[in-house]
Amino acid sequence: MKKLDTSIQYLIILAILANAVGLFFPSLRSTFTPYYGSIAKHIVTSGNWSDLMLLNQDWLDKPHLPFWLTAISFKIFGINSFAYIFPGFLFHLTGLYFTYKIARFWYTKEVGLLAVLFTASALHLMLSSIDVRAEAFMLGEIVPACYFWLCYDKNGGVKYLLGGALFTAFGLMTKGPFVLITIISGIAALWIYRGRWRNFISFKWIFALILSCVFILPELWALYLQFDLHPKKVIYGQTHVSGIKWFFWDSQFGRFLSTGPIKNNHADFSHYFFFLHTLLWAYLPWWPLFIVATWQFIKDFIQRKSQIDAQIFLFASFFVTFILFSVSVFQVDHYTNILFPFASIICAAWLNKVFTNCKVNYPHPLFYVECVIATILFLAILILAPLTLSGLAEKIILGLDILVWITIIYLRNKIWHFKIIALPTLAISLVFVFLMTVNGTMYSKYDGGYQIANYLNAQKNISVVSYNIDSANQMDMLGLNFHSKNSYQEIKDLNRLEPKQNYLIYLVIEEKDLAMVKEKLPGVVVEKIFKACAIETFIAHILQPGSLNKNLYTYVLLKV
């Protein structure tokens, strides 16, 4: 197995390098960068680290920690896409490291390496590390917290107590109290199974909880300064909104029960299965392994085979939260990303057992399933690359695809143990690089906010203003705000245009308002026309010749 260990390490490096490609492409409206990046940008430009603001409006939807970390990155690297992605990517890598540590806590080095590989090459985790929603940070918070609490439960010790409390606090300051369920469900299940009920009320663990709460005081203080200290602020159409109450209840449990300010009123019976079919693409290419491994783990548990404690911890850590997400009426596909490290350890433990017990010349049937998935992904790239890319980008992707096929031919004589992990890893890495390339080279041409900002950033002493932009296109304007190196504001009344001395004003409008604006501001000059397309329809249109140009919307840049 030593040679296989080395091969797995190379595959892990390959997956991480492929993932890191996204660091060097612009963050567009296809991600959450326009929202979260604009909020972190305000912290840097205003110097106000307690208030989260979006276009000069108080923003109450997520805790502060990711925005603080992003703002620190902006301070170091400047306000740009790389600086926005970098902190979340570091937490993603931290999650990979502690996935290995948890796997090693229960199993062998081989299991640990396989678990890291499966986590590093899970499609939605790769996307999340570049998209950088809260889940990217949470991967590097929840998994370390689980590891430190496992060690604290077994051995005690100040370093495990501090590590567990600190990473738990990080998770709380990223997503709210709901993360405690994922962090403690595995250990709690172990206590229940072993009849260690006293642990729930022991001073050891009560103190651990208290210490975790002490570490979140910066978050509570910031919420108090922004909201509780100013009860007359109008938030979600209401006054007397408590930021502290929102943190402990509405931020997560209010959504879960649909009793908070953000609700989902369109749920039906099918929502119970949302995360089941989400798993089929989000955990590509490893979901077949997970299904088989889960079934085998259940059989082993019933028959009291293998490591019962490990199975209880991993299953509880994954399925308690997965079931809670499934019954909630508020569901988003990236919620389950935080559970994939536990799924990966389950897969790794099972597959390593198969490697140990199966003969080299007789592959497990699942080998052929993974080969089919990998082949479909490779062929999809060959078909889609010429349709969605052009020029150098198309040549690079097709060249990489051909290189992968050559590699596959080279690997034809390798044992199936290696190929069952190598082929899917190569396939998903290529898919990710392809997606990033399409987003960064093709879709960027149709991201309105990014294009307008790029055009105007060459000029200094200008003010950028948008007027009467439809709500459906607000993400473009948030992108303009994030990428612009000049001041930006949004107005609903043209009378609010206030010329500043030595400043030139550029007005961004939609084409439908051009005649009206020219009538009210007869001196304006059309500077440039920009065509844009929402990411939701871009791929569908680009795959149909002539369809894209018919479905673009237009921004007009006016010099006032």
N, C-alpha and C positions, 0 to 999 in steps of 0.2 A: 504493500500500500504506500510505501515511501515515494515511489515514482508518481503515483496518482496524487499524493499530497502536493507535490511540487507542481504538477499540472493544474490542480485546482487553484493554487496560489497565482499562477499565471493568468488563469481565467478570471479570477477576482480583479487582478490589476487591469485586464482588458476591459471588463465591465465598468470599472470606476473611470478609466480613461475615456471610454465612450460616453459615459454619463457627464464627464467634465467638459465635453464639447459644448454643452449648452451654456457654460459660463461665458463663452466668447461670442454669443449671438445677442442681438438686442432683445430686451424684454418688451413684448408688445401687448396689445389689448387681448390677445389670446390667453394671457396669464392674468394673475391678480396684481401684477406690478403697478398698473396705473392707480389702483386703490391704495394698496399698502405702501408702495414706494412714495406716493404723494404725501401720505401721512408722516412717514419717516423724514421726508424732505422738509416738511414744515417744522419738525423738531429742530433740524439743523439750521435752517434759515432764520427761525424766530428765536432760537435759544431757549424755548419753553419746553422742558422735558416732562412736565406733568400733564399737559393737555394734549389729547389726540384730536387733531383738527383735519377736516377734509374740505378744501376750498372754503376756508374761513368759517366752517360750520362745526360745532361740537360733534364728535363722532363717538358713539358708544355701541360697539359691536364685538370687540375683542380686547383682552387685557394688553398691557403695555410692553411686555418683555421683548417680543419680536421686533417691535418698532424701535425700542431703545438699542437693541443690538444692531439693527440695520442703520440707525442713525450714527452709531459709532463707526461702522464700516464706511459710511459716507464721509465722515470726518477724516478717515485715513486715506481712502482711495478716491474721494470725490463722489459727486452724485451722478451715478451712471449704472448701467445694467449689471456690470460685473460686481460692483460694490453692493448692489441690492441682493444678488443671488448668493454671494460668497458666505455670509454667516449661516444661512440655512443649509448650504452645502456642507459646511463644517459639522453642523449638528447631524446631518445625514451620515457622514463618515463616523461620527461618534456613535451613532446608533448601530452601525455595522460592527464596530469594535466590540461593543457590549453585547451584541448578538452572539459573537464568538465566546465571550466570557460566560454568558448564561449557558450556552451549549456545552462548554467545557465544565461548568459546574456539575452538570448531570452526566455528560457523556465523554467521548474521546476527542482527541485533536481532529481526527478525520471528520467527525460529525460537526465540530465547530467550523471547520473550513467550508464544508458543504453548506451549512446554514448561512454563512456570510455570502457565499456565491449566490444562493437562491435569493437572498434579500437584496443584494447589490444589483441583480439582474431582473428583478420583478418590475414589469413595465410601469405600473402606476407610481411606484416608489422612485423610479428614475425620473419620471415626469414631475413628481412632487418636489424633488430636490432642486429642480430648475424653476418650476412655477413658483415655489416658495410660498405656499400657504402655511397656516399654523402647523400642519401635520409634518412638514419637513423638520421644524424645530422639535416637535414632540417625539419624533423617532429617536433623537439624541437626548431626550429627557426621560421618557417613560422606560425605555429599555435599560439605561443605566440605573434608574431608581429601582427597578425590579431586581437587578443584579445585587445592588448594595443591600437591599432589604433581605434577599435570600441569605447573603453572607452574615448579615446582622442577626437574623433568626437562628442561624446555625452556630455562629461563633461569638456574637456580641462584638464589642470593640468600638472605640471612638471614631476611627476612620470610616467604618461602614455606616455608623449612625450619621455622621456629618455628610457623607456622600449621598446616602439615601434621602436625608432631609433636604439637602440642597437641590438635588435633581427633581425631587417631588415638588419643591417650591417653584422651580423653573417651569415644570409642567402646569402648575396652578396659575402661574403668571403668564402662561401662553394660551391656555384654553379654559381654565376655570376648574371648579371642584370635581367635575365629571371624570377627570383623568384619574382620580383616586380609585375609581372602580376598576380600571384596567391595571393600575399599579398593584392593588392589594388583592385582587380576585384570586390569583394563583396561590399566594401564601395563605389566604383565608380558607381556600378549599383544602389545602394540606392540613391546616389546623382542625377543620371539621372532620376530615377523613380519619385523622389520628386521634381524635377526641381531645385535642388540646384547647378546650373552650376557654380556659383561664387566660390564654394569651390575649383575648379580646378586651380584657379589662386589666391587664397587667401594667404595672408602672412603666416597665421597659418600653412598651409600645405606645402608651398614652404620652409619655415624654417624647417619643419619636414624632408623634403627631403634633404635639405642641411646638417642638422645634421647627418642624416644617412650616407651621403657621407663623412663627416668628420671622422666618426668612421671606415671607410674602408681604411683610409690612410696607416695603417701598411701593408695591402695587396698590395696597389699600390707601396709603397716604396720597398717592397721585389721584386716585378716584375721588377721594374726599375733597382735595383741592379743586378739582375740575367740576364736580357735580354737587356733592352734599353741602359744600360751602356756599353754593349759589343756587338756592332752591327755586329761584324765579326763571332759570333757564328752561327753555322749551325743548324737550327731548322726546321724540316719538309723539309729538303733538300734546305733550303733558308737561306740567310744571311739577316741582317737588319730587324730581326723580333722584333716587339715591344710587350713586355709583357703587357703593358697597353692597347694597341689597342686590343690585343687578349682578355683581360679581358672584355672590354666593348662591343666587337662585336663577334669575332670568337668563344669564349668559348661557347656561346649559340645561338646567332642569326645566326652565320655562319653555325652551325650545322642544325638549323631549316630550313634555306634556301639552305643548301648544297652548300654553297659558301666558307666555311672555309677549313682548311687543313684536317679535318676529315669529310668524306662524305659517303653517302650511294648511290651507283649508281645502286642498284638492286631493287628499289621500283617499284611496279606496283599498279594497281587499288585496290588490296586487302588490301594494307597498310592502307586504310582509316578505315578499320574495325578491325585493329590489337588490339586496346585497348578494343574493345567491347568483343571479345572472351577472351582476357587476364583477364578481370574483372571476368569471370566465375570461374577462379581458384584462382586469386590473392586475391579476396575478399570473399573467402570461410570462413565460411559457410553462410555469410549474404547477398550474392547477390540477392537471391529471395526477401528478405525484401526490398532491395534497389530499385529493379524494381517496385514493387507494391507501395512503398512509393513515388517514383518519379511520377508515374502516378496519384496517389491520390493528391499529392501536386500541380500538374499541374491543375487538376480539381478544387481544392480549390482556386487556384489563379484566375482562370477564373471566378469562382463564387464569388470571393471576400470573401472567408471564411478564418478562422484562422488568423495567424499573417503574413500579407503580407510582412512586412519589413524583418522578419526572413527568409521567403521563398526566397525573392529576394537575400538577402545576401548569403545564403547557396547555392542556385542554381548557382549564378554567380561565387562564389568561386570555385565550383566544375566544372561546365560545360564550362566556358570560357577557362580554362587551358586544360580541357579534349579535347575539340574541336581543340584547337591549337596543342596539341600533336598528334591528329588523322590526321590532314592534313599535318603535318611535314613528310618529307621523312626519317628522322632519328628517329627511334623508338626502345626503349628498354623497356622490361616489367616493370622494377621497377620505371619508371618515374611517374606512376600514384599513387605511394604509398603516396605521399604528399597530395593527394586529399581525401584519405579515412577518415580522421577525419570529413570532411564536409559531406561525404556520411553517416557516422555513426550517426551524429546528425539528418540528414534527416530521417534515419531509426528509430532512437530513438523517435523522435517527433511523427512520425506516429504510431509506435507501442504503445506508451503510450496512445495515443488517442484511439486506439483500445481497450486497457486494460480498459479504463474508460467507454467505451460505450458498450462493449460486455458483455453478461451474462457469468458467470463462467462455466455453464454446456454446453455451445455451443462454442467450439473453432473456431477461425478463420481458414478458409481453408488452409492458409499458414502454420499453425501449422503442418499439415501432410506433407507438402513439406520439412520443416526443419527436421522432424523426419526421413523421407526417406534419406535425405542427411547424417544425423548423423549415421543412421544404416549402410549405405554403407561404411562410413569411418571406423566404428568399425569392420565390417566384413573384410574390406581390410587389416586392421592391423592383424587380426587373420590369414589371408591367407599368407600375405607377411612376417610376423615376422619369421616363421620357415624357409622360403626360403632365407632370407637375413641376418639373425643373427644366432649366435650359443652361446652355453655356458650360462654364467650368464646373458649376455645382452638379449638373447632370453627369458630366464625365467622371467626377470624383466618386459619386455614389455608385454608378455602374461599374467603375473600376474596383471599388471595394467589394461589390457583390461578386464580381468575377474572381477576385482574390479569395473570397470566402469559398467559392465553389472549388477552386484549386486546392484550398486547404482541406476541404471535405474529401476530395480524391486522395490527397496525401494521407488522410486519416483512415482510409478504408480498411487498412489492415490492423488498426489499433483495436484493442479489446473494447467490448461494448460498455464496460464500466466507465471508460473515459468518454466515449461518444455520446452516451445518454445525457451527459452534462455539457459537453463541449458544443455540440451542434445547436441546442436551444440557446446557449449563451451567445454564440456567434450570431445567431439569427436575431435575437432581441436587441443585441448591441447595434447591429446594422439598422434595424428598424428605428431605434431611438435616434441614431445619427441622421437617418433620412428625415425623420419628423422635424428635428432641429434645423436641418438644412432647408427644408420647405418653409418652415416658419421664418427663418432668418434671412433667406435670400429672395423668396417669392412673395410670401404674405406681407413682409415688411413694406413692399411696394404699394400695398393697398391698406396699410394701417394709417388712417388719416392723421391722427395726432402725432405719430412718430415722424411722418413725412413733413408735416408743417413745421414741427420743432426743428428738424434737421435743416430745413430751408432757411429758417430765421436765425438759427444759432450762429451763423457767420456774422451777424450784425450785432452791434452793441448800442446801448442807450435807446432801446425800443421797449415798448410795452405791448404785450399780446393780449387781446380781449376777444372772447367769444360771445356771440349774441344769439339767443333764441334757438339753441340746439335742441333737437328732439331728445326726449329721455332715452330712447333706444340707442342713441349715438353718444351718450354721455361718457362712455368708456373711452372714446376717441379723445374727448376733451381732457379727461384725467390723464391719458397718455401724453397729450400735449403739455399739460402742467408738469408731469414728471420729467419729460425729456427736455423741456425748454430751459435754456440758460438765462432767459430774460424773465421779467416779471409777467405773471399771467393772472387774469381774473375773468370771471364769468358774469355777464350782466343780462338782465331781462328788459331793461329800459335804455334806449339809445341816448336819452338825456343824461345818463350817468357817465357818458364818455367825457372825461375831463382831460384836455390836453395839458401835458406837463412841459415845462421849459426844457429845451434841449432833448426832449424825448419824442420819438416818432411812434405813432399808434398804428398797429396792424389789427384789423378786425376780421375775425373768422365767422362766417355765416354759412348757412345751407343755401343751395342754389335757388330754392323756392322763395327766399326772402330778398333776393338781389334787387328786384325792381322797387320794392318798398323801401329798402335801405337807401338806394340811390335817390329816391324821392325825398326822403328825410335828411339825407346828408349829400347834397348835390356835388360836393367837392371830392368825393371819394374816387379812388382809382383802383381798377382791378389789377392786382399784382400777379396772381397766379391761381390756376385751377388745380384742385387735387381730387383724384378719384379714390374712393374707399370702398371696402367690402368687409362685412362682419365675418369673423372666423367661422361662425356656425354654417355659413353658406359658401365660403370660399372654395373648399375642396370639391364640393358637389358641382359648383359652376365651372371650375377649372378643368374638370374631367369631361365636360361637354363643350365641344368646339363652338365658339361664338356665344356661349351662355354667359360668361363672366362679364363681358362688356355691357350686356343688356341688363345686368343686375347690380351695377355699381351705383353708389350715391355720390353726390358731388359737394365738396366744400369750396367756397370762394374766399380767397384771401384778399382783403381790401386794404389799401394804404389810405389812412384817414388824413 
